Amino acid sequence: MKRAASSARHRSRRAALQALYSADLRSRGAGLEDSALSALDALAEHFELEPGARAFAEELVKGVAAERATLDGRLIEVARNWRLERMALVDRNVLRLAAWEILFGGAPAAVAIDEAVELAHEFGDDASPRFVNGVLDALVRSSASVPAGEGKPASGRRAASGASEGTGS
């Protein structure tokens, strides 16, 4: 049963990533939430997404849209030598999604990172998983010193396995 719940949440993350990617591609930031929710609606027309999974995907999209400036600021801080505009569109949105889950969504960092790496494997290029893992590991390490209530992650994280923030698209 736990595996089924996990796979439903993975499908939610997958749908949210696709919606955020589409909205980022189309809107370049203006009206991100509306654009991402419209993209999620379009995805739902073509791919079956259970009501609970749909609700979680909407929560993710709304959360990322609402906190985008904060998320981008934090990612810029930890992704040394990488401007957001220079990151691959997929990598950037995988990072935003996982960062929101870690900083605001209450997900254990290890779970958010594992899911993000899986999404990077699925949708990114060969360097994406390592890049995403390295940036998120740096985010978790830097968040350990953030005062409670300001985006401090849940305990636990996946080690970066030597991944550098400078490897990526």
N, C-alpha and C positions, 0 to 999 in steps of 0.2 A: 504494500500500500504506500509506503514511504517513497518508493521509486516512482510510482504513478504521480504522486503529488509533486515530486521533484521535476519530472518531465513536463508537467503542466506549467510549472513556474518557468522552466527553460523555454517552453513555447511562448510564454508571455514575454520573456526577455527578448526572444528572437523577434517577435512581432513589434515590440517597442523599439528595438534597434532599427528595424526596417522602416518604421514610421518616422523615427527621428532622422534617419539618413535621408529619407525622401524630403522631409520638411527642410532640413539643412540645405539640401541640394536646390530646392525650389525657392525658399524664402530668404536664405542668407541671413536668418536671425529675426526678421520682422514678422511678428505674429506667429512665432514658433509653435506655441501650444495649439492654436486653432489649426495650423497647417499640419502638425503632427497628428492631431486627433482625426483630421480629415483623411490623412494617409492611413491611419489605423482602421478607419471605417472602410476604406477601399480594400485594404488587405483582408478584412473580415468578410467581405463579399466573395472573395476568391479562395480563401483558406478557412477551414473550420477552426474556430477557437471557442472552447467551452466558455460559458458565462463567467465562471470564476477566473479563468485564465485571461479573459478579456478585461475583467475588472482590474486585475493586477497589472496588465499591460497599460491600461489607462492611467493607473496610479503612477507607474514609472514615467510615462510620457509627460503627464502633468507635473510631476516632481522635477524632472530634468528641465522642463520649460520654465518653471517658476524659479529655479535656482541656477539657471544657466550662467549668469554673470559670476556668481560665487564659484560654481564648479570650474568654469574656465579660468578664473583667477588662481584657484588652487592648482589646477593642472599646469598652468604656466609656471608656477613656482617650483614644481617638482620635476617637470620635463625639461631639464637643463638643455640648452642649445636647441630647443624646438619651439617655434612659434606655432600656435594653433592652426593658423592658415597653411602652414607648411606640412602639417600632419595629413596623412591620408584621411579622407572623409569617413571611411569606415572606422579606422582606428580612433579618430576624434570622438565619434559617437559611442563607440564601445566604452571608451574612457569616461565620458560624461555619464553614461548609464551606470557603470559600476561605481563611479565616484559618488553619485547620488545615493545609491544603495548603501554604501559604506558610511557616508557622512550624514545622511538624513533619513534613510529608509530603515535603519536598524538591522540591516543584514550583517551577519558575521563577515568580517573582512575576507577570511579564507574562502567562504562560499562565493562572495561577489567576485573575487579575483579568479577563482576557478571557472565560474560561469563566463566571465569576460574573456578569459583565455580560450575557452571553447568557442565563443562567438567569433573571436579573432581568427581561430583556425578555420571556421566555417566560411566567413565572409571576407577576411583580409587576405593579404599576400603572405609569402613565406616568412617574412620578418615580423609580421603583425603580432603573433602570440608572445614572442619574447619582448617586443617593445611594450605592449600592453601590460604584461606582467611586471616589467621593470618600473614603469611609471606608477602603476597602482601600488607596488611595494613601497616606492618612495613616498607616495601619498599617505599610506598607512603609517610609515615611520615618522613622517612629519606631523601627522595628526595626533600622535601619541602625546605631543606637548601642547595641544590645543586645549584650553579650558573647557570643562564640561558645558554642554549646551551650545557649543559653537562648532558642531560638526565632528566631535570626537568619535572615532569608529568603535565598533564592538570589538571585544578582544579576539585574538586569533588572526593569523594571516598566513598566506602562502609565501614562502621564501622566494626571492627573485632568482635564485639559482645563478647568481652572477650576472643577471641581465642588467644591462646599462640603459639608462634613460635615452641614450643617444642612438640606440639601434631601432630603426623603424623606417616607415615610409616617408 
